[in-house]
Amino acid sequence: MSTAPEALTGGAGAPESKPSQTFKNCWSCRIISGGGLILSGVYVFMAARKVMRRGGPTSMGTVAQITFAASLAAWGIVVIADPVGKAQKKTTT
């Protein structure tokens, strides 16, 4: 039964804030998170390479680690490049 002011609840005049929109516009946020993903991919890859370098057999687990490392690095590149929303709609006039 409490009534909050219009400004706190997002009344008719208040602009809507989207967290994902802030992330897309923040270049440093994209660099930090994308770089973290790339570095985590390198870490996972080096852990898989350590097993192979010691002469251990290449198992399906090692292959899965290398594949996961590549996908982490690719995800980091996508976050940095931010391809979503860059395509322009074609309008016919």
CYANA upper distance limits for C-alpha pairs under 8 A (distance plus 0.5 A):
  4 ALA  CA      8 LEU  CA      7.16
  4 ALA  CA      9 THR  CA      7.21
  5 PRO  CA      9 THR  CA      7.20
  6 GLU  CA     10 GLY  CA      6.52
  6 GLU  CA     11 GLY  CA      5.33
  7 ALA  CA     11 GLY  CA      6.45
  7 ALA  CA     14 ALA  CA      7.04
 10 GLY  CA     14 ALA  CA      5.72
 10 GLY  CA     15 PRO  CA      7.82
 10 GLY  CA     16 GLU  CA      7.70
 18 LYS  CA     22 THR  CA      7.19
 19 PRO  CA     23 PHE  CA      6.96
 20 SER  CA     24 LYS  CA      6.84
 21 GLN  CA     25 ASN  CA      6.91
 22 THR  CA     26 CYS  CA      6.63
 23 PHE  CA     29 CYS  CA      7.02
 23 PHE  CA     30 ARG  CA      7.54
 24 LYS  CA     30 ARG  CA      7.92
 24 LYS  CA     82 ASP  CA      7.76
 26 CYS  CA     30 ARG  CA      6.98
 27 TRP  CA     31 ILE  CA      6.76
 28 SER  CA     32 ILE  CA      6.60
 29 CYS  CA     33 SER  CA      6.61
 30 ARG  CA     34 GLY  CA      6.17
 30 ARG  CA     79 VAL  CA      6.58
 30 ARG  CA     80 ILE  CA      5.77
 31 ILE  CA     35 GLY  CA      6.15
 31 ILE  CA     79 VAL  CA      8.44
 31 ILE  CA     80 ILE  CA      6.21
 32 ILE  CA     36 GLY  CA      6.53
 33 SER  CA     37 LEU  CA      6.79
 33 SER  CA     76 GLY  CA      7.78
 33 SER  CA     79 VAL  CA      7.99
 34 GLY  CA     38 ILE  CA      6.74
 34 GLY  CA     75 TRP  CA      7.95
 34 GLY  CA     76 GLY  CA      4.50
 34 GLY  CA     77 ILE  CA      6.75
 34 GLY  CA     78 VAL  CA      8.16
 34 GLY  CA     79 VAL  CA      5.79
 34 GLY  CA     80 ILE  CA      5.82
 35 GLY  CA     39 LEU  CA      6.56
 35 GLY  CA     76 GLY  CA      6.76
 35 GLY  CA     80 ILE  CA      8.34
 36 GLY  CA     40 SER  CA      6.54
 36 GLY  CA     76 GLY  CA      7.86
 37 LEU  CA     41 GLY  CA      6.68
 37 LEU  CA     72 LEU  CA      6.27
 37 LEU  CA     73 ALA  CA      6.49
 37 LEU  CA     75 TRP  CA      7.46
 37 LEU  CA     76 GLY  CA      5.30
 38 ILE  CA     42 VAL  CA      6.84
 38 ILE  CA     72 LEU  CA      6.78
 38 ILE  CA     73 ALA  CA      4.73
 38 ILE  CA     74 ALA  CA      7.96
 38 ILE  CA     75 TRP  CA      8.23
 38 ILE  CA     76 GLY  CA      5.65
 38 ILE  CA     77 ILE  CA      7.77
 39 LEU  CA     43 TYR  CA      6.68
 39 LEU  CA     73 ALA  CA      7.95
 40 SER  CA     44 VAL  CA      6.74
 40 SER  CA     69 ALA  CA      8.06
 40 SER  CA     72 LEU  CA      7.58
 40 SER  CA     73 ALA  CA      8.12
 41 GLY  CA     45 PHE  CA      6.59
 41 GLY  CA     68 PHE  CA      8.01
 41 GLY  CA     69 ALA  CA      4.69
 41 GLY  CA     70 ALA  CA      6.86
 41 GLY  CA     71 SER  CA      8.05
 41 GLY  CA     72 LEU  CA      5.48
 41 GLY  CA     73 ALA  CA      5.56
 42 VAL  CA     46 MET  CA      6.56
 42 VAL  CA     69 ALA  CA      7.08
 42 VAL  CA     73 ALA  CA      7.90
 43 TYR  CA     47 ALA  CA      6.78
 43 TYR  CA     69 ALA  CA      8.36
 44 VAL  CA     48 ALA  CA      6.90
 44 VAL  CA     65 GLN  CA      7.13
 44 VAL  CA     66 ILE  CA      7.75
 44 VAL  CA     68 PHE  CA      8.31
 44 VAL  CA     69 ALA  CA      5.98
 45 PHE  CA     49 ARG  CA      6.66
 45 PHE  CA     65 GLN  CA      7.27
 45 PHE  CA     66 ILE  CA      5.94
 45 PHE  CA     69 ALA  CA      5.86
 45 PHE  CA     70 ALA  CA      8.30
 46 MET  CA     50 LYS  CA      6.54
 47 ALA  CA     51 VAL  CA      7.37
 48 ALA  CA     52 MET  CA      7.24
 48 ALA  CA     62 THR  CA      6.12
 48 ALA  CA     65 GLN  CA      6.66
 48 ALA  CA     66 ILE  CA      6.95
 49 ARG  CA     53 ARG  CA      6.41
 50 LYS  CA     54 ARG  CA      6.81
 51 VAL  CA     55 GLY  CA      7.43
 51 VAL  CA     56 GLY  CA      6.20
 51 VAL  CA     62 THR  CA      8.46
 52 MET  CA     56 GLY  CA      5.74
 52 MET  CA     57 PRO  CA      7.22
 52 MET  CA     58 THR  CA      6.98
 58 THR  CA     62 THR  CA      6.54
 58 THR  CA     63 VAL  CA      7.73
 59 SER  CA     63 VAL  CA      7.01
 60 MET  CA     64 ALA  CA      6.52
 61 GLY  CA     65 GLN  CA      6.66
 62 THR  CA     66 ILE  CA      6.80
 63 VAL  CA     67 THR  CA      6.66
 64 ALA  CA     68 PHE  CA      6.51
 65 GLN  CA     69 ALA  CA      6.55
 66 ILE  CA     70 ALA  CA      6.73
 67 THR  CA     71 SER  CA      6.77
 68 PHE  CA     72 LEU  CA      6.69
 69 ALA  CA     73 ALA  CA      6.79
 70 ALA  CA     74 ALA  CA      6.61
 71 SER  CA     75 TRP  CA      6.53
 72 LEU  CA     76 GLY  CA      6.76
 73 ALA  CA     77 ILE  CA      6.86
 74 ALA  CA     78 VAL  CA      6.76
 75 TRP  CA     79 VAL  CA      6.72
 76 GLY  CA     80 ILE  CA      6.79
 77 ILE  CA     81 ALA  CA      6.51
 78 VAL  CA     82 ASP  CA      6.29
 78 VAL  CA     83 PRO  CA      7.51
 82 ASP  CA     86 LYS  CA      8.37
 83 PRO  CA     87 ALA  CA      8.31
